[in-house]
Amino acid sequence: MSDESDPPTESGPTPPGISLRAGFALSELDLAQLWIASLTLGGTLSQAELEAALRGELSLSGHEHDVVAQAINDYFTERGQNHPVAYSVEIEERSHRRHPG
C-alpha cells in the first residue's frame, strides 16, 4: 500500500485505499483528536501506541487497524469526501491478488 496520494479536495474524491499514515497526514486531525475518535469507536490503543503505529513501528490487529481507519475515514466523509483509508479486509484482498496461493 502506498503512502503517496494527492491531497483531498472539496471538488474531487480522495483516492481510496491509502494507508493509515497517509490518511492521517492528509487530514487536519492532530494525534490527540485521532486517538479520542478511535477510542470513541471502540479502540483500545494508548496514544503512544497509536503514534507508533502511524510511524510504522507497531503492527496493529485487523480490528485496531479498522478502528483507526474508520476514525480517519469519518473525518473525510463528514466533509463530503471519499473514505480514503483502506480497511484490513481490503489490504488482505490486495495481498492475496499479488501473492495468490
N, C-alpha and C positions, 0 to 999 in steps of 0.2 A: 504494500500500500504506500502511496506517495504522500509526502508531506508538502508537496508543492501544489499550489492551486491559485487560480485567480481569485481576488477578493470578491466577496458577495456584493452585489449592488442592489439598489431598490428596484431597478428596472429589469434585472436579469437574475436567473436562478443561480444558486450556488451549486457547483459540481457535486454530485453525490459520491459517497464512498471514500471520503478523505479520512485521515487518521484523527485520533483524539487531539493530538498535539497541534495539527494543522487547523482543526476546527476551533480549538481554544484560541489559537493565535489570530484567527480571522474574526473572532467575536470581540466584543468590548468588555467581556467579563474579566474581573480580576480573580485571582485564585480563591479568595475567601467567598466570593459570590458563587463560583462554580462549586466549591465544597458544600456550601449551605444548600444549593439547589440539588446536589447529589444526595445529601442526607435526607432532604425532603422527599426524594423519590425512593428511599429505602436503601441507600448506600451505607456502607459501614467503614469506609476508608477514613483514616485520620487525614488532616490537612497535609501533613508531611508525606504520607503515603500517596496522596493524590498528586502532589508536586513531583514526587519521584517517578510516578507513572507517566506523567506528562513529559518528563525529561527522558523517558525510555529506560529508566533504571529499575523499574519494578513492573513485573508482569502481572496483569490483572486476570481474575477469573472471568469467564464469559459474562456472568451476572454483573460483576462490578464494572466491566467494560461497558456493558449495555446501559447501566445506570448513568455513568458519566456521559456516554454518547447521547442519551436521552436528555440530560440536562443541557448539553450544548445545543442539541437539535431544537429543544424548546426555545432557546434564545432566538434562533433564526426563524422558526415558524411563527413566533409571536410578532415578528417584524415582517411577516408576509413573504418570507423567503423559503427556499427548499430546506430540507433537513439533510445537511451535507455529510455528517459523520456516519461512517459505516457501523452497523451493529455486528456482533460477534458471528451471527449466522452468515452474514454477507461475506465476512472475511474468510470464514471456513469454506464457503462455496467457492470463492475465488481460488483458495489454496488447492482445493480438490480439482478444479479445472486446470490449474497449472501443473499439478502433480497427480494425475489420475493413478489409481491403483490401490 
